[in-house]
């Protein structure tokens, strides 16, 4: 159960940081930068703490880094694939 919480916190933190980026493709305009980056960073820190408590500390840290890496890799491609059917 704690692993699912850690996964959700990490994905939400990455989504918050991605949505604060000026180059994000999910919305027509980016959301306010500072509050969303702060919230995303706090969610990532909470996700890291959950990963470390669910697994051994080093394993939890490495898993958290891998989840962040995959999310930040997939989000731009998901935005492109989601926008293929829309007219601009």
C-alpha angles and dihedrals in degrees: 000000000000090000091058090050090050091049093049093048092049094048092047091049091052091047091052092051091045093050090052091057117102089223097054117128104202097083132033090239128024120250121246107300108216102047094043094048090049092049091046091050092050091049090050091050090049090048091051091050090050092049091049092049093045094048135019112295099253093041091048091051093050093046091049090052091050093050091049091048093051093046095049089047096049101041097072092046091048089053091052093046092046092053098049095094095046124090117229 
